[in-house]
Amino acid sequence: MDALLLNSNQYGRLLEAASFTMQVLGYSFALGIVLSLVFGVARLSEHRVIRGAALAYTEFARGISSIVLLFIMAYAVPILMGIPQANLTLLASIALGLNMGGYGAEIIRGAILSVPRGQTEASIALNLRNSQRLRHVVLPQALRVILPPMGNLTIEILKGTALVSLIGLDDLTGVTQRLITSGRAIGGDTSQSVWYLNLLVIYFVLSQGVNFLFKAGESRVDSQYARRTHDIVAPVPENLEGAK
Amino acid sequence: MSATTAEAEMVDHRSPWRRPATWIAIGVALVVLVGLYLLGTRDVDFGTEVAPDPALKWDWAFVVSLLPDMLNALSITAFCTVYGFVVAVILGFFLAVGRRANAAWIRWPVTGFIEFIRSTPLLVQLFFLFFGLSAATGFNFSSNQALILGLGVHYATYCSEAYRAGINSVPDGQWEAATAMNLRPATTWWRVIIPQAIPNALPALGNYLVAGFKDAPLGFAINVTGLMFFATTIRAREFRPIEPFLLIGVGFLIVSLPAAWLIRRLERRISYERI
């Protein structure tokens, strides 16, 4: 173990792979956030059937292991559905997105519950429709509570993308393993520990990037929230706030 | 720790070491640990004869014939999970204390270590432990050891956050009182802080046990003959992916859903007792 760095050619290959990893993360995040919103709101529905279905989904998505879900998606689902040449990237992203949706729905449910009930009552008094209430009153306020755990969840999904190498996709982990095998075949002298250390550091940098984006979003939302509440809303006396 | 008067009369003033419940719990834990050790260190080869019916898309007889080998695989996964969690719970506590240390030369490396491990994939950490470390140092872990250590270190960083939250929830007055009574730091931790911090951390720790169980099948990437290894073996041998994968998927739900439910009950009970 003489040098801890790889050469520029190797870093170039890893950079390409990193863009694929981010692509998988993007797809999974897009699906996950939609599922989180839909099922997080559905968990609070007035209809028992909708509530029950949403509960079943979140329990399923959180109870099953993400790697098992990934393998079911990649190997069992194409056969069950009769698609011989399924797009593995898409299936993997669906599996990760389904997994994220279960955790995200709980985050969104909790955040909606954290918005004071007076806000809902006020919007009912203002004759807002349910969708308007959610869109303009509840979710903007819930966003402050949603963002920090959602950032952590996104990092968990970024970590989860390493699993797609196990079904043969060329993400960061998959490419690293391939480079290790081919490097050994041509007598390369980079040891495995150096490869994996570098890989870990790349993942660390990526997740710090995600973290930074979410932190930036948080401070933006916070400053907007502070400005608006300062301009519009008179401070609510504490004793009224507590009386439900 | 306020309790109503009726409950206060029932408070057990004996030292924990003199309560039968403590010894029963320790005994149960030992039996589970030894049992899992005996089950989990066997060699399992999934050699049971199974014969899927190629005409059927879903063959129940095939599923039933898979069950014995699946239970063998489950014992290995459970063994690695539980022992990994033991590592995590112990190491996590020291990480939590290290992160609170006054000395910066302890606090900063511990914080950096926690952040690094938490934001990198367990899979790559396992590869590093199993392939990288042996190539670099000549020291070889077995598959099970690498998985237990990998899971343990990974979840130790999560557990340390749970402990940290638990320790932070102990009111400042308790620390001040301990100082006022001139207790040594070790006594303060052992007799004042830990008894109040651990119950608060328990539900989060339980959640991490379940999460660790869900991450344990990753071990198949480093040849741990657990549930995932079982499913991929059957898939490769019988060319039937549907039954084995759905079977272990259901298996995970059967274990993790009741576990999560129990933890929620525990959480509610603890928060109820704190009011």
Contacts between the chains, C-beta under 8 A, distances in Angstrom:
chain1	res1	chain2	res2	distance
A	1	B	136	5.0
A	59	B	257	6.0
A	59	B	260	7.8
A	60	B	253	6.9
A	62	B	256	8.0
A	62	B	260	7.2
A	63	B	252	6.8
A	63	B	253	4.7
A	63	B	256	4.5
A	63	B	257	4.6
A	63	B	260	6.6
A	64	B	214	7.5
A	64	B	249	5.7
A	64	B	252	5.3
A	64	B	253	5.8
A	64	B	256	7.6
A	65	B	213	7.8
A	65	B	214	3.9
A	65	B	215	7.1
A	65	B	217	5.7
A	65	B	249	8.0
A	65	B	252	5.0
A	65	B	256	7.9
A	66	B	214	7.0
A	67	B	215	7.7
A	67	B	217	5.3
A	67	B	218	5.9
A	67	B	228	6.5
A	68	B	217	6.2
A	68	B	227	7.7
A	68	B	228	7.0
A	68	B	231	7.9
A	68	B	245	6.9
A	68	B	248	5.8
A	68	B	249	5.0
A	68	B	252	5.8
A	69	B	249	7.1
A	71	B	228	7.3
A	71	B	231	6.9
A	71	B	232	7.7
A	71	B	241	7.9
A	71	B	245	5.3
A	72	B	245	4.8
A	72	B	246	6.5
A	72	B	249	5.5
A	75	B	235	6.5
A	75	B	241	3.8
A	75	B	242	8.0
A	75	B	245	6.1
A	76	B	241	5.1
A	76	B	242	4.5
A	76	B	245	4.8
A	76	B	246	6.1
A	79	B	57	7.9
A	79	B	241	6.5
A	79	B	242	6.0
A	80	B	57	7.4
A	80	B	242	6.3
A	155	B	119	5.7
A	159	B	119	7.4
A	159	B	120	6.9
A	159	B	121	4.2
A	159	B	122	7.1
A	160	B	121	7.5
A	161	B	121	7.9
A	162	B	121	3.6
A	162	B	123	4.5
A	162	B	124	5.8
A	163	B	121	7.8
A	163	B	123	6.2
A	163	B	218	7.5
A	165	B	123	7.6
A	166	B	123	7.6
A	166	B	221	6.0
A	173	B	121	7.1
A	173	B	123	6.3
A	173	B	124	5.8
A	173	B	127	7.6
A	177	B	127	7.7
A	180	B	131	8.0
A	191	B	132	7.4
A	191	B	135	5.3
A	191	B	136	5.8
A	192	B	127	7.9
A	192	B	131	4.8
A	192	B	132	4.5
A	192	B	135	4.5
A	192	B	136	7.5
A	193	B	128	6.6
A	193	B	132	3.4
A	193	B	133	6.1
A	193	B	135	5.8
A	193	B	136	3.8
A	194	B	132	7.8
A	194	B	136	8.0
A	195	B	132	7.2
A	196	B	124	6.0
A	196	B	127	5.3
A	196	B	128	3.9
A	196	B	131	7.1
A	196	B	132	4.3
A	197	B	128	6.9
A	197	B	132	7.2
A	199	B	124	5.4
A	200	B	116	7.5
A	200	B	120	4.7
A	200	B	124	5.6
A	200	B	125	7.0
A	200	B	128	6.6
A	203	B	119	7.0
A	203	B	120	4.4
A	203	B	121	5.9
A	203	B	124	6.5
A	204	B	116	5.7
A	204	B	119	5.4
A	204	B	120	5.4
A	207	B	119	3.8
A	207	B	120	7.3
A	208	B	119	6.9
A	211	B	119	7.5
